[in-house]
Amino acid sequence: MSQVLKNKKLMTVEEYLRFEERSKFRHEYMDGEIFRLHDHAVSPQMAGNRVSHIFIVSNICFFLRLSLRDKNKNCQVGTTEMRVFLRENHYSYPDVFAVCGEISLLPDIFDTLENPVVIFEVLSKSTEARDRGDKAIDYRKLETLTDYFLVSQDKMRIEQQTRQEDGTWKIIVYENADDVIFISSLNCEIKIADVYENIKFPLKPSLKLIKSKNKKNGK
């Protein structure tokens, strides 16, 4: 999820919902503040990350849906087109989510899901602190949620947080293309290599190039 605008004017939930229904853009809401999701008006410096974000989300949706088609046809996969209710003063738009069985929508509020089972957030520099912090805390309080994934876009790294029977959360980190994520609540798998298919990570600076520049600068 990508945060590009923070509105300083605090809103009530009712004001936020009315504003969101009329807005051309989607906004998350937490405790009076709104956070606009990425749109196409990004700076040239952000463009590369934006492209990676789009394709990683697309890969997750495609390969997760493909796996569910074979293993669990009772589940559906969605993206930021649907909002999720975390608590009374917190609404978000996960990058990718899965829901199983009957879909529960918040009464009298348009397109707001109450019962996600699995959520993926693709990290960026502007959103990582919130995805790991306030948002993660409220996600883990959702009774239906079994797994929360934090997906890096500048390197091959996925963190899986899974609810245990005693209510604690287990963390597994995947960093290799050969790794396979198993999601027990969905009874399906997704390969790390598939999540990052055709994704080009930022090039690391060449040590030879650094030494050459240092010599020219007299260092």
C-alpha positions as CSV (number, residue, x, y, z in Angstrom):
1,M,0.0,0.0,0.0
2,S,1.4,3.4,-1.0
3,Q,0.8,6.6,1.0
4,V,1.4,9.8,-0.9
5,L,-0.7,12.3,1.0
6,K,-1.6,12.9,4.6
7,N,-4.5,15.2,5.2
8,K,-3.8,17.4,8.3
9,K,-7.5,18.2,8.9
10,L,-9.1,15.6,11.2
11,M,-12.4,14.0,10.0
12,T,-15.0,12.0,11.8
13,V,-15.8,8.6,10.4
14,E,-19.0,9.9,8.9
15,E,-17.2,12.7,7.2
16,Y,-14.6,10.4,5.8
17,L,-17.2,8.0,4.4
18,R,-19.1,10.8,2.7
19,F,-15.8,12.3,1.4
20,E,-14.6,8.9,0.1
21,E,-17.9,8.2,-1.7
22,R,-17.4,11.4,-3.7
23,S,-13.6,11.3,-4.2
24,K,-11.9,10.3,-7.4
25,F,-9.1,8.7,-5.3
26,R,-9.2,6.1,-2.5
27,H,-8.1,7.0,1.0
28,E,-7.4,5.1,4.1
29,Y,-8.6,6.4,7.4
30,M,-7.2,6.1,11.0
31,D,-8.2,8.1,14.0
32,G,-9.3,11.2,12.1
33,E,-6.5,11.3,9.5
34,I,-6.8,10.2,5.9
35,F,-4.0,8.8,3.7
36,R,-4.4,8.9,-0.1
37,L,-3.4,5.8,-2.0
38,H,-1.0,6.1,-5.0
39,D,-2.3,7.6,-8.1
40,H,-0.6,8.1,-11.5
41,A,0.7,11.5,-10.6
42,V,4.0,10.3,-9.1
43,S,7.4,11.9,-9.4
44,P,10.0,10.5,-11.8
45,Q,12.0,9.3,-8.7
46,M,9.0,7.3,-7.5
47,A,8.1,5.8,-10.9
48,G,10.3,2.8,-10.7
49,N,9.0,1.8,-7.3
50,R,5.4,2.3,-8.5
51,V,5.9,0.0,-11.4
52,S,7.4,-2.7,-9.2
53,H,4.5,-2.3,-6.7
54,I,1.9,-2.7,-9.5
55,F,3.5,-5.9,-10.9
56,I,4.2,-7.5,-7.5
57,V,0.5,-7.0,-6.6
58,S,-0.5,-8.4,-9.9
59,N,1.7,-11.5,-9.5
60,I,0.4,-12.2,-6.0
61,C,-3.2,-11.9,-7.2
62,F,-2.7,-14.1,-10.2
63,F,-0.7,-16.9,-8.6
64,L,-2.7,-16.9,-5.4
65,R,-5.9,-17.2,-7.3
66,L,-4.4,-20.0,-9.5
67,S,-3.4,-21.9,-6.4
68,L,-6.8,-21.5,-4.8
69,R,-8.5,-22.6,-8.0
70,D,-6.8,-26.0,-7.6
71,K,-6.9,-26.3,-3.7
72,N,-9.7,-24.2,-2.3
73,K,-12.5,-22.9,-4.6
74,N,-14.4,-21.6,-1.6
75,C,-12.0,-18.6,-1.4
76,Q,-11.8,-15.4,-3.4
77,V,-8.9,-12.9,-4.0
78,G,-9.3,-9.1,-4.1
79,T,-7.2,-5.9,-4.2
80,T,-7.5,-2.3,-3.2
81,E,-10.8,-2.0,-5.0
82,M,-12.4,-3.1,-1.7
83,R,-12.0,-1.4,1.7
84,V,-11.4,-3.4,4.9
85,F,-12.9,-2.5,8.3
86,L,-10.3,-2.9,11.0
87,R,-12.0,-1.1,13.9
88,E,-14.4,1.8,14.4
89,N,-11.8,4.5,13.5
90,H,-9.6,2.5,11.1
91,Y,-10.3,1.6,7.5
92,S,-7.7,0.4,5.0
93,Y,-7.3,-0.8,1.4
94,P,-5.0,-3.9,1.5
95,D,-2.9,-4.5,-1.6
96,V,-4.2,-8.0,-1.8
97,F,-6.6,-10.0,0.4
98,A,-8.3,-13.4,0.5
99,V,-11.7,-14.1,1.9
100,C,-13.3,-17.6,2.2
101,G,-17.0,-18.7,2.4
102,E,-19.6,-16.0,2.8
103,I,-18.4,-12.5,2.3
104,S,-19.4,-10.2,5.3
105,L,-19.8,-6.5,4.4
106,L,-20.2,-3.7,7.0
107,P,-23.9,-2.9,7.1
108,D,-25.0,0.3,5.4
109,I,-21.4,1.2,4.2
110,F,-20.5,0.6,0.6
111,D,-17.8,-2.0,-0.3
112,T,-16.3,-2.5,3.1
113,L,-15.2,-6.0,4.0
114,E,-15.3,-7.3,7.6
115,N,-13.9,-10.9,7.3
116,P,-10.6,-11.1,5.4
117,V,-8.6,-14.3,6.1
118,V,-5.3,-13.3,4.6
119,I,-3.8,-9.9,3.8
120,F,-0.7,-8.9,1.8
121,E,0.8,-5.4,1.9
122,V,3.6,-4.5,-0.5
123,L,6.0,-2.2,1.3
124,S,7.5,1.1,0.3
125,K,9.7,3.7,2.1
126,S,6.7,5.9,2.7
127,T,4.4,3.2,4.1
128,E,6.6,0.5,5.8
129,A,6.5,2.1,9.2
130,R,2.7,2.2,9.2
131,D,2.3,-1.2,7.6
132,R,4.5,-2.7,10.4
133,G,3.1,-0.5,13.1
134,D,-0.4,0.8,13.7
135,K,-1.9,-1.0,10.7
136,A,-0.3,-4.3,11.6
137,I,-1.6,-4.0,15.2
138,D,-5.2,-3.6,14.1
139,Y,-4.9,-6.2,11.4
140,R,-3.8,-8.8,13.9
141,K,-6.9,-7.9,16.1
142,L,-9.2,-9.1,13.3
143,E,-10.8,-12.4,14.5
144,T,-10.9,-13.8,11.0
145,L,-7.3,-13.0,10.0
146,T,-4.9,-15.9,10.0
147,D,-2.0,-14.5,8.0
148,Y,-0.5,-11.1,7.4
149,F,2.3,-10.7,4.7
150,L,4.8,-7.9,4.4
151,V,6.3,-8.0,0.9
152,S,9.4,-6.0,0.0
153,Q,9.6,-4.5,-3.4
154,D,13.3,-3.5,-3.5
155,K,14.6,-7.0,-2.7
156,M,13.4,-10.6,-2.5
157,R,12.0,-10.7,1.0
158,I,8.6,-11.7,2.3
159,E,7.6,-11.8,6.0
160,Q,4.7,-14.1,6.9
161,Q,2.9,-13.5,10.3
162,T,0.7,-16.4,11.2
163,R,-1.8,-16.6,14.1
164,Q,-1.1,-19.6,16.4
165,E,-3.7,-21.6,18.3
166,D,-2.8,-19.8,21.6
167,G,-3.3,-16.4,20.0
168,T,0.4,-15.5,19.5
169,W,1.8,-14.8,16.1
170,K,4.7,-16.7,14.4
171,I,7.0,-14.9,11.9
172,I,8.7,-16.6,9.0
173,V,10.9,-14.7,6.6
174,Y,11.5,-15.9,3.0
175,E,14.4,-14.6,1.0
176,N,15.2,-17.2,-1.6
177,A,13.6,-17.8,-5.0
178,D,13.2,-21.5,-4.2
179,D,11.2,-20.8,-1.0
180,V,7.5,-21.8,-1.0
181,I,4.9,-20.1,1.2
182,F,2.2,-22.4,2.6
183,I,-1.0,-20.8,3.8
184,S,-2.7,-23.4,6.0
185,S,-6.0,-21.5,6.4
186,L,-6.4,-21.4,2.6
187,N,-4.8,-24.8,2.0
188,C,-2.6,-23.4,-0.7
189,E,0.9,-22.5,-1.7
190,I,2.6,-19.6,-3.5
191,K,6.2,-19.6,-4.7
192,I,8.5,-16.7,-3.9
193,A,9.8,-16.8,-7.4
194,D,6.2,-16.3,-8.7
195,V,5.7,-13.2,-6.5
196,Y,8.8,-11.6,-8.0
197,E,8.4,-12.9,-11.5
198,N,9.9,-10.4,-14.0
199,I,10.7,-7.9,-11.2
200,K,14.0,-6.1,-11.5
201,F,15.6,-5.0,-8.3
202,P,17.7,-1.8,-8.0
203,L,21.2,-2.4,-9.2
204,K,23.9,-2.5,-6.5
205,P,26.8,0.0,-7.1
206,S,29.9,-1.6,-8.6
207,L,32.9,-1.7,-6.2
208,K,35.2,-1.0,-9.2
209,L,33.2,2.0,-10.2
210,I,33.3,3.4,-6.6
211,K,37.1,2.9,-6.5
212,S,37.5,4.6,-9.9
213,K,35.4,7.6,-8.7
214,N,37.4,7.8,-5.5
215,K,40.7,7.9,-7.4
216,K,39.4,10.8,-9.6
217,N,38.4,12.7,-6.5
218,G,41.8,12.1,-4.9
219,K,40.4,9.8,-2.1
